[in-house]
Amino acid sequence: MNTASELLTVPEVAAWLKVDPRYVYGLASSGALDRVYVGRYVRIPAASVESYIRAHTVEAAKPVARARRPGARAHRLRAVRNA
């Protein structure tokens, strides 16, 4: 079966996202994840989970280069030069 058309159970989605199944139910009821009812069972399309992951992925911030403060060694060198 094609991954894009695959229907997943709530525990499968919870394991994929490493969250509690109640959180997946909350995402589905809020509309963040699409849901399909098969009888009384809830299924989540894999494509919906993939698009949710893409929409909520953020890039890591690049570290800011900070000016180094002169430490104790700089003070000792300055004292030796002035002596």
PAKE-388115 format. One line per 4 residues: for each residue x, y, z of C-alpha. Coordinates in pm, whole numbers, padded with zeros to 5 digits, always signed. Each point is the difference from the previous one (the first is absolute). Last residue first. Example, Ala and Ser with C-alpha at 12.3 -4.5 7.8 and 13.67 -1.06 7.14 Angstrom:
2
+01367,-00106,+00714 ~ -00137,-00344,+00066
***
This chain:
83
+05530,+04665,+03577 ~ -00252,+00103,-00265 ~ +00067,-00308,-00215 ~ -00035,-00237,+00298
-00329,+00158,+00108 ~ -00140,-00022,-00355 ~ +00099,-00364,-00018 ~ -00170,-00071,+00334
-00320,+00179,-00111 ~ -00006,-00195,-00326 ~ +00041,-00327,+00190 ~ -00288,+00089,+00233
-00242,+00010,-00290 ~ -00055,+00242,-00283 ~ -00363,-00021,-00105 ~ -00055,-00175,-00325
-00219,+00168,-00255 ~ -00303,-00213,-00078 ~ -00062,-00191,-00319 ~ -00368,-00091,-00009
-00073,-00369,-00041 ~ -00222,-00082,-00297 ~ -00355,-00078,+00097 ~ -00118,-00351,-00079
-00252,-00022,-00276 ~ -00363,-00046,+00090 ~ -00224,-00294,-00084 ~ -00368,+00059,+00072
-00133,+00016,-00357 ~ +00219,-00289,-00120 ~ -00112,-00221,+00292 ~ -00367,+00083,-00061
+00047,-00072,-00373 ~ +00143,-00342,+00084 ~ -00283,-00076,+00243 ~ -00261,+00096,-00259
+00173,-00211,-00266 ~ -00014,-00298,+00238 ~ -00381,+00028,+00006 ~ -00138,-00028,+00356
-00253,-00268,+00086 ~ -00275,+00022,+00260 ~ -00216,-00307,+00064 ~ -00378,+00016,+00038
-00068,-00116,-00354 ~ +00315,+00097,-00182 ~ +00017,+00367,+00092 ~ +00268,+00201,-00172
+00207,+00267,+00169 ~ +00197,+00297,-00122 ~ +00257,+00134,+00245 ~ +00015,+00360,+00126
-00380,+00008,-00004 ~ -00042,+00053,+00375 ~ -00165,-00343,+00037 ~ +00290,-00173,-00178
+00268,+00178,+00201 ~ -00185,-00082,+00322 ~ -00032,-00367,-00097 ~ +00374,-00001,-00069
+00066,+00152,+00344 ~ -00216,-00270,+00160 ~ +00219,-00261,-00173 ~ +00300,+00127,+00203
+00297,+00125,-00201 ~ +00297,-00154,-00180 ~ -00111,+00142,-00338 ~ +00017,-00342,-00169
-00120,-00180,+00313 ~ -00297,+00237,+00030 ~ -00077,-00047,-00371 ~ +00002,-00379,+00045
-00213,+00027,+00318 ~ -00255,+00215,-00192 ~ -00027,-00253,-00280 ~ +00153,+00075,-00337
-00160,+00026,-00344 ~ +00238,-00037,-00294 ~ -00067,+00216,-00305 ~ +00333,+00187,+00003
+00191,-00310,+00111 ~ -00112,-00191,-00310 ~ -00120,-00350,+00079
***
